[in-house]
């Protein structure tokens, strides 16, 4: 595994999802670490727009050639929008996990949940620990 891109302007969930906050709206995606570890995305099942989900729960599925995993929402709230590009081009996540490969937008219901997210230094430390498991 090569080095992983981590952005200082984002918050992170311990299951390797990133959060870009704009007031009570957040864009959610997977980290570079997540997509490199998982491999080429072949299929993504995203959450339903308009549905409410609790934080730290599964809201979808990712399939690669070697793995099936859960999409976790870091925050509680209502899904405002999904990235419909991913339905036909799931590997957009692999090409641009912090840009065009975002997963969904959510209206946060609990500001306190943002405090439970990790900053860039904390996610790098977590990635280093997890990297040892896989190399």
Backbone as ProteinMPNN parsed JSONL, in Angstrom:
{"seq_chain_A": "XXXXXXXXXXXXXXXXXXXXXXXXXXXXXXXXXXXXXXXXXXXXXXXXXXXXXXXXXXXXXXXXXXXXXXXXXXXXXXXXXXXXXXXXXXXXXXXXXXXXXXXXXXXXXXXXXXXXXXXXXXXXXXXXXXXXXXX", "coords_chain_A": {"N_chain_A": [[0.839, -1.18, 0.0], [0.501, 2.174, -0.841], [1.301, 5.521, 0.301], [-1.223, 7.5, 1.946], [-3.687, 9.905, 1.086], [-4.638, 12.582, 3.081], [-6.77, 15.086, 4.114], [-6.508, 18.258, 5.637], [-8.666, 19.946, 5.992], [-10.942, 18.544, 6.549], [-13.132, 16.492, 8.587], [-13.047, 13.308, 10.288], [-14.347, 9.968, 10.445], [-14.016, 7.124, 12.55], [-14.241, 4.77, 11.09], [-13.223, 5.315, 8.655], [-14.447, 7.274, 7.012], [-14.978, 10.454, 5.556], [-15.871, 13.827, 6.498], [-17.262, 16.765, 5.399], [-18.041, 19.744, 6.618], [-20.666, 22.138, 6.495], [-22.142, 24.317, 8.142], [-25.105, 22.975, 9.31], [-25.214, 21.051, 7.415], [-23.671, 18.283, 5.885], [-21.207, 16.83, 3.811], [-20.463, 13.552, 2.902], [-17.95, 11.092, 2.498], [-15.675, 8.447, 1.431], [-12.459, 7.728, 2.792], [-9.164, 8.1, 1.332], [-7.546, 6.053, 2.255], [-9.476, 4.046, 2.85], [-10.553, 3.505, 0.238], [-8.281, 2.617, -1.135], [-7.537, 0.375, 0.323], [-9.808, -1.23, 0.021], [-9.986, -1.637, -2.757], [-10.79, -1.628, -6.325], [-13.864, -0.101, -6.831], [-16.773, -1.756, -7.614], [-19.511, -1.717, -7.331], [-21.968, 0.281, -5.748], [-24.27, 0.764, -3.221], [-26.243, 3.243, -2.241], [-27.631, 5.336, 0.432], [-31.183, 6.069, 0.867], [-32.581, 9.017, -0.436], [-34.019, 11.517, 1.607], [-34.512, 9.859, 3.744], [-34.129, 9.189, 7.261], [-31.323, 8.599, 9.295], [-29.54, 7.143, 12.009], [-26.474, 8.163, 13.546], [-23.355, 6.411, 13.075], [-24.397, 4.112, 11.91], [-25.144, 1.583, 9.451], [-25.692, 2.551, 6.128], [-25.601, 1.806, 3.546], [-23.957, -0.121, 0.923], [-20.804, -1.271, -0.264], [-19.171, -2.79, -2.946], [-16.368, -4.585, -4.032], [-13.953, -6.236, -6.119], [-12.829, -7.98, -4.317], [-14.096, -7.736, -1.88], [-16.845, -6.972, 0.29], [-18.428, -4.343, 1.818], [-19.689, -2.148, 4.433], [-21.334, 1.012, 4.173], [-21.058, 3.584, 6.335], [-22.81, 6.021, 8.168], [-21.427, 8.86, 9.562], [-22.85, 10.691, 11.031], [-25.994, 11.536, 12.584], [-29.037, 12.065, 10.872], [-31.008, 13.445, 8.127], [-30.964, 12.263, 4.836], [-30.029, 14.297, 2.25], [-29.138, 14.357, -0.372], [-27.853, 12.114, -2.801], [-24.9, 10.931, -4.457], [-25.45, 10.523, -7.541], [-23.919, 9.887, -9.749], [-22.326, 7.782, -9.025], [-23.846, 5.486, -9.285], [-23.678, 4.536, -11.925], [-20.961, 4.766, -12.327], [-19.158, 3.608, -10.178], [-16.45, 3.445, -9.565], [-15.53, 6.007, -9.56], [-15.113, 6.868, -7.03], [-12.658, 5.703, -6.413], [-10.986, 7.093, -8.146], [-11.244, 9.769, -7.356], [-11.605, 10.308, -4.38], [-12.071, 12.439, -2.581], [-13.351, 14.356, -3.97], [-15.16, 14.317, -6.776], [-16.007, 11.787, -6.068], [-17.6, 11.776, -3.774], [-20.098, 10.565, -1.417], [-22.742, 11.043, -0.141], [-25.005, 13.684, 0.952], [-25.94, 15.035, 4.059], [-28.305, 16.281, 6.4], [-27.453, 17.349, 9.407], [-28.596, 16.291, 12.585], [-27.688, 16.559, 15.113], [-25.505, 18.507, 16.581], [-23.51, 17.876, 18.412], [-22.375, 15.5, 17.603], [-20.391, 16.09, 15.777], [-18.212, 16.707, 17.34], [-17.269, 14.239, 18.067], [-15.848, 13.305, 15.956], [-12.756, 12.725, 14.175], [-9.699, 14.597, 13.776], [-7.316, 15.495, 11.167], [-4.724, 14.682, 12.015], [-5.333, 12.779, 13.939], [-6.684, 10.821, 12.431], [-4.653, 9.983, 10.741], [-2.921, 8.752, 12.575], [-4.555, 6.618, 13.365], [-4.806, 5.288, 10.914], [-2.158, 4.497, 10.512], [-1.859, 2.593, 12.547], [-3.765, 0.689, 11.696], [-2.726, 0.065, 9.214], [-0.533, -1.488, 9.844], [-1.711, -3.924, 10.414], [-2.351, -4.921, 7.92], [-0.075, -5.086, 6.373]], "CA_chain_A": [[0.0, 0.0, 0.0], [1.246, 3.431, -0.872], [0.849, 6.493, 1.287], [-2.622, 7.87, 1.807], [-4.008, 11.329, 1.117], [-5.496, 13.036, 4.173], [-6.944, 16.537, 4.0], [-6.626, 18.952, 6.916], [-9.912, 20.71, 6.069], [-12.052, 17.621, 6.757], [-13.21, 15.683, 9.798], [-13.012, 11.892, 9.916], [-14.977, 8.955, 11.288], [-13.057, 6.044, 12.82], [-14.383, 3.717, 10.077], [-12.585, 5.841, 7.446], [-15.298, 8.149, 6.215], [-14.679, 11.862, 5.798], [-17.018, 14.718, 6.657], [-17.021, 18.181, 5.105], [-19.145, 20.432, 7.282], [-21.095, 23.475, 6.126], [-23.214, 24.549, 9.115], [-25.702, 21.698, 9.709], [-25.169, 20.155, 6.259], [-22.357, 17.651, 5.747], [-20.946, 15.919, 2.693], [-19.791, 12.367, 3.419], [-17.267, 10.257, 1.515], [-14.715, 7.504, 2.01], [-11.085, 8.217, 2.751], [-8.221, 7.481, 0.408], [-7.168, 4.804, 2.916], [-10.584, 3.11, 2.643], [-10.679, 3.072, -1.154], [-7.094, 1.85, -1.533], [-7.604, -0.911, 1.001], [-10.923, -1.998, -0.544], [-9.769, -1.956, -4.163], [-11.666, -0.978, -7.313], [-15.293, -0.178, -6.525], [-17.58, -2.297, -8.701], [-20.921, -1.448, -7.074], [-22.277, 1.03, -4.529], [-25.675, 0.983, -2.873], [-26.267, 4.428, -1.391], [-28.871, 5.473, 1.206], [-32.326, 6.692, 0.201], [-32.785, 10.434, -0.173], [-35.172, 11.803, 2.437], [-34.564, 8.958, 4.896], [-33.386, 9.568, 8.459], [-30.45, 7.547, 9.817], [-28.765, 7.453, 13.209], [-25.035, 8.115, 13.341], [-22.657, 5.131, 13.292], [-25.164, 2.973, 11.4], [-24.975, 1.249, 8.042], [-26.666, 3.186, 5.244], [-25.38, 1.321, 2.193], [-23.006, -1.208, 0.703], [-19.768, -1.135, -1.287], [-18.619, -4.071, -3.402], [-15.187, -4.576, -4.889], [-13.657, -7.589, -6.565], [-12.353, -8.829, -3.226], [-14.623, -7.341, -0.595], [-18.138, -6.305, 0.428], [-18.389, -3.609, 3.076], [-20.789, -1.25, 4.769], [-21.187, 2.458, 4.216], [-21.508, 4.044, 7.648], [-22.965, 7.47, 8.3], [-20.809, 9.362, 10.784], [-23.747, 11.626, 11.699], [-27.435, 11.324, 12.528], [-29.714, 13.096, 10.095], [-31.795, 13.107, 6.946], [-30.184, 12.297, 3.597], [-30.511, 15.34, 1.351], [-28.759, 14.085, -1.758], [-26.832, 11.096, -3.032], [-24.097, 11.17, -5.644], [-26.017, 9.605, -8.531], [-22.859, 9.479, -10.691], [-21.744, 6.524, -8.56], [-24.668, 4.354, -9.697], [-23.11, 4.025, -13.177], [-19.5, 4.834, -12.292], [-18.745, 3.513, -8.77], [-15.001, 3.619, -9.386], [-15.242, 7.435, -9.395], [-14.59, 6.972, -5.666], [-11.236, 5.371, -6.464], [-10.271, 8.123, -8.884], [-11.32, 11.076, -6.711], [-12.41, 10.079, -3.171], [-12.38, 13.671, -1.862], [-14.001, 15.287, -4.896], [-16.312, 13.76, -7.486], [-16.383, 10.506, -5.486], [-18.366, 11.893, -2.523], [-21.199, 9.607, -1.365], [-24.057, 11.642, 0.106], [-25.117, 14.877, 1.797], [-26.854, 14.783, 5.163], [-28.61, 17.405, 7.297], [-27.153, 16.871, 10.75], [-29.621, 16.506, 13.61], [-27.06, 16.637, 16.421], [-24.196, 19.164, 16.469], [-22.541, 17.24, 19.304], [-21.704, 14.395, 16.915], [-19.182, 16.595, 15.113], [-17.13, 16.665, 18.327], [-16.78, 12.861, 18.157], [-15.069, 12.983, 14.765], [-11.309, 12.873, 14.291], [-9.043, 15.548, 12.887], [-6.394, 14.838, 10.232], [-3.633, 14.02, 12.74], [-5.884, 11.596, 14.606], [-6.985, 9.772, 11.445], [-3.36, 9.46, 10.28], [-2.454, 7.823, 13.608], [-5.395, 5.426, 13.261], [-4.424, 4.602, 9.68], [-0.857, 3.857, 10.735], [-2.134, 1.383, 13.342], [-4.471, -0.282, 10.864], [-1.828, -0.324, 8.134], [0.307, -2.565, 10.373], [-2.494, -5.163, 10.329], [-2.503, -5.383, 6.547], [1.19, -5.169, 5.641]], "C_chain_A": [[0.884, 1.243, 0.0], [0.723, 4.362, 0.217], [-0.563, 6.966, 0.951], [-2.792, 9.375, 1.904], [-4.97, 11.592, 2.27], [-5.561, 14.552, 4.074], [-7.178, 17.149, 5.378], [-7.958, 19.675, 7.088], [-11.148, 19.835, 6.295], [-11.999, 17.029, 8.155], [-13.338, 14.231, 9.367], [-13.72, 11.022, 10.952], [-13.99, 7.799, 11.426], [-13.147, 4.878, 11.836], [-13.954, 4.202, 8.699], [-13.546, 6.49, 6.457], [-14.923, 9.585, 6.551], [-15.964, 12.675, 5.83], [-16.562, 16.137, 6.336], [-18.246, 18.936, 5.601], [-19.376, 21.823, 6.705], [-22.347, 23.76, 6.948], [-23.803, 23.201, 9.543], [-25.808, 20.714, 8.546], [-23.753, 19.577, 6.171], [-22.325, 16.782, 4.495], [-20.107, 14.786, 3.263], [-19.145, 11.604, 2.262], [-16.349, 9.277, 2.219], [-13.317, 8.075, 1.864], [-10.274, 7.501, 1.668], [-7.761, 6.13, 0.956], [-8.21, 3.716, 2.644], [-10.597, 2.592, 1.205], [-9.461, 2.279, -1.621], [-7.093, 0.469, -0.904], [-8.673, -1.811, 0.369], [-10.65, -2.454, -1.974], [-10.798, -1.27, -5.049], [-13.133, -1.194, -6.969], [-16.052, -0.647, -7.762], [-19.055, -1.935, -8.569], [-21.057, -0.679, -5.767], [-23.785, 1.125, -4.388], [-25.696, 2.112, -1.846], [-27.58, 4.512, -0.624], [-29.966, 6.158, 0.382], [-32.406, 8.169, 0.567], [-34.066, 10.616, 0.634], [-35.28, 10.94, 3.675], [-33.712, 9.503, 6.036], [-32.579, 8.361, 8.935], [-29.773, 8.043, 11.083], [-27.281, 7.354, 12.863], [-24.457, 6.761, 13.712], [-23.473, 3.921, 12.859], [-24.904, 2.785, 9.91], [-26.086, 1.887, 7.218], [-26.529, 2.713, 3.801], [-24.301, 0.267, 2.152], [-22.042, -0.832, -0.417], [-19.296, -2.535, -1.652], [-17.422, -3.822, -4.295], [-14.956, -6.016, -5.323], [-13.272, -8.533, -5.442], [-13.081, -8.625, -1.908], [-16.016, -6.745, -0.72], [-18.127, -5.632, 1.793], [-19.559, -2.665, 3.231], [-20.376, 0.207, 4.597], [-21.827, 2.895, 5.527], [-21.726, 5.55, 7.596], [-22.342, 7.918, 9.619], [-21.76, 10.198, 11.643], [-25.202, 11.163, 11.601], [-28.054, 12.433, 11.687], [-30.453, 12.538, 8.902], [-30.918, 13.255, 5.703], [-30.814, 13.309, 2.648], [-30.272, 15.0, -0.108], [-27.751, 12.945, -1.78], [-26.086, 11.458, -4.312], [-24.512, 10.152, -6.707], [-25.009, 9.161, -9.588], [-22.344, 8.085, -10.334], [-22.568, 5.298, -8.944], [-24.111, 3.71, -10.961], [-21.59, 3.951, -13.166], [-18.997, 4.772, -10.851], [-17.259, 3.734, -8.556], [-14.574, 5.091, -9.421], [-14.673, 7.671, -7.993], [-13.091, 6.693, -5.656], [-10.424, 6.481, -7.125], [-10.193, 9.449, -8.128], [-12.147, 10.985, -5.419], [-12.818, 11.348, -2.426], [-13.074, 14.716, -2.745], [-15.246, 14.673, -5.493], [-16.811, 12.45, -6.889], [-17.106, 10.598, -4.15], [-19.581, 10.968, -2.591], [-22.574, 10.25, -1.208], [-23.933, 12.903, 0.957], [-26.197, 14.597, 2.832], [-27.072, 16.074, 5.952], [-28.475, 16.886, 8.714], [-28.261, 17.241, 11.73], [-29.007, 16.738, 14.986], [-25.652, 17.218, 16.274], [-23.123, 18.51, 17.326], [-21.782, 16.107, 18.624], [-20.445, 14.846, 16.185], [-17.975, 16.526, 16.051], [-16.529, 15.271, 18.471], [-15.923, 12.451, 16.962], [-13.597, 13.305, 14.99], [-10.803, 13.984, 13.382], [-8.015, 14.794, 12.032], [-5.255, 14.113, 10.946], [-4.122, 12.732, 13.402], [-6.19, 10.476, 13.613], [-5.691, 9.178, 10.89], [-2.826, 8.445, 11.291], [-3.255, 6.517, 13.554], [-5.034, 4.613, 12.017], [-3.089, 3.878, 9.836], [-1.013, 2.569, 11.533], [-2.787, 0.305, 12.488], [-3.602, -0.786, 9.718], [-0.933, -1.487, 8.567], [-0.395, -3.92, 10.293], [-2.458, -5.789, 8.943], [-1.188, -5.487, 5.759], [2.163, -6.098, 6.329]], "O_chain_A": [[1.867, 1.34, 0.735], [-0.194, 4.012, 0.959], [-1.025, 6.841, -0.183], [-2.129, 10.038, 2.701], [-5.985, 10.912, 2.416], [-4.533, 15.221, 3.963], [-7.949, 16.623, 6.181], [-8.346, 19.986, 8.214], [-12.274, 20.329, 6.239], [-10.964, 17.058, 8.821], [-13.694, 13.946, 8.224], [-13.697, 11.296, 12.151], [-13.214, 7.533, 10.508], [-12.218, 4.075, 11.755], [-14.28, 3.579, 7.689], [-13.467, 6.282, 5.246], [-14.589, 9.895, 7.695], [-16.992, 12.282, 5.278], [-15.605, 16.645, 6.921], [-19.345, 18.782, 5.069], [-18.438, 22.581, 6.459], [-23.465, 23.484, 6.514], [-23.08, 22.364, 10.084], [-26.426, 19.658, 8.682], [-22.767, 20.289, 6.358], [-23.292, 16.093, 4.171], [-19.159, 15.02, 4.012], [-19.724, 11.489, 1.182], [-16.253, 9.27, 3.446], [-13.03, 8.815, 0.922], [-10.659, 6.443, 1.169], [-7.605, 5.173, 0.198], [-7.864, 2.601, 2.254], [-10.648, 1.383, 0.979], [-9.601, 1.359, -2.426], [-6.688, -0.504, -1.54], [-8.46, -3.012, 0.205], [-11.048, -3.555, -2.356], [-11.579, -0.439, -4.586], [-13.588, -2.329, -6.832], [-15.986, -0.021, -8.82], [-19.77, -1.854, -9.568], [-20.35, -0.954, -4.798], [-24.486, 1.516, -5.321], [-25.224, 1.95, -0.721], [-28.546, 3.837, -0.981], [-29.697, 6.746, -0.665], [-32.311, 8.53, 1.74], [-35.071, 9.953, 0.378], [-36.061, 11.252, 4.574], [-32.711, 10.184, 5.814], [-33.087, 7.24, 8.974], [-29.47, 9.23, 11.209], [-26.881, 6.569, 12.003], [-25.001, 6.052, 14.559], [-23.272, 2.823, 13.377], [-24.498, 3.713, 9.21], [-27.265, 1.783, 7.556], [-27.264, 3.173, 2.927], [-23.796, -0.182, 3.181], [-22.413, -0.166, -1.384], [-19.052, -3.366, -0.777], [-17.449, -2.974, -5.186], [-15.699, -6.913, -4.924], [-13.373, -9.75, -5.59], [-12.737, -9.262, -0.912], [-16.333, -6.092, -1.714], [-17.849, -6.275, 2.806], [-20.316, -2.417, 2.293], [-19.229, 0.581, 4.841], [-22.995, 2.606, 5.789], [-20.904, 6.276, 7.035], [-22.698, 7.403, 10.679], [-21.517, 10.394, 12.833], [-25.584, 10.482, 10.65], [-27.651, 13.592, 11.776], [-30.517, 11.327, 8.692], [-30.217, 14.255, 5.543], [-31.985, 13.192, 2.288], [-31.091, 15.311, -0.974], [-26.906, 12.827, -0.892], [-26.594, 12.208, -5.146], [-23.975, 9.045, -6.755], [-25.23, 8.152, -10.258], [-21.974, 7.305, -11.212], [-22.048, 4.182, -8.934], [-24.071, 2.484, -11.069], [-20.996, 3.167, -13.907], [-18.466, 5.76, -10.342], [-16.847, 4.166, -7.479], [-13.384, 5.389, -9.322], [-13.852, 8.566, -7.794], [-12.338, 7.377, -4.963], [-9.304, 6.771, -6.706], [-9.203, 10.172, -8.239], [-13.257, 11.515, -5.357], [-13.816, 11.336, -1.706], [-13.346, 15.83, -2.298], [-16.263, 14.52, -4.817], [-17.935, 12.039, -7.177], [-17.219, 9.591, -3.451], [-20.044, 10.624, -3.679], [-23.465, 10.036, -2.03], [-22.907, 13.154, 1.59], [-27.231, 14.002, 2.528], [-26.144, 16.859, 6.147], [-29.285, 16.079, 9.17], [-28.791, 18.352, 11.705], [-29.721, 17.078, 15.93], [-24.72, 16.511, 15.891], [-21.94, 18.587, 16.994], [-20.664, 15.786, 19.024], [-19.524, 14.051, 15.999], [-16.849, 16.312, 15.604], [-15.402, 15.131, 18.945], [-15.337, 11.368, 16.96], [-13.247, 14.068, 15.89], [-11.403, 14.276, 12.348], [-7.87, 13.579, 12.169], [-4.859, 13.028, 10.518], [-3.415, 11.725, 13.422], [-5.976, 9.303, 13.922], [-5.643, 7.983, 10.598], [-2.331, 7.388, 10.9], [-2.686, 5.433, 13.684], [-4.969, 3.385, 12.072], [-2.922, 2.764, 9.339], [-0.368, 1.566, 11.228], [-2.4, -0.862, 12.553], [-3.729, -1.936, 9.299], [-0.613, -2.364, 7.765], [0.259, -4.949, 10.124], [-2.524, -7.01, 8.794], [-1.189, -5.927, 4.609], [3.281, -6.287, 5.849]]}, "name": "protein", "num_of_chains": 1, "seq": "XXXXXXXXXXXXXXXXXXXXXXXXXXXXXXXXXXXXXXXXXXXXXXXXXXXXXXXXXXXXXXXXXXXXXXXXXXXXXXXXXXXXXXXXXXXXXXXXXXXXXXXXXXXXXXXXXXXXXXXXXXXXXXXXXXXXXXX"}
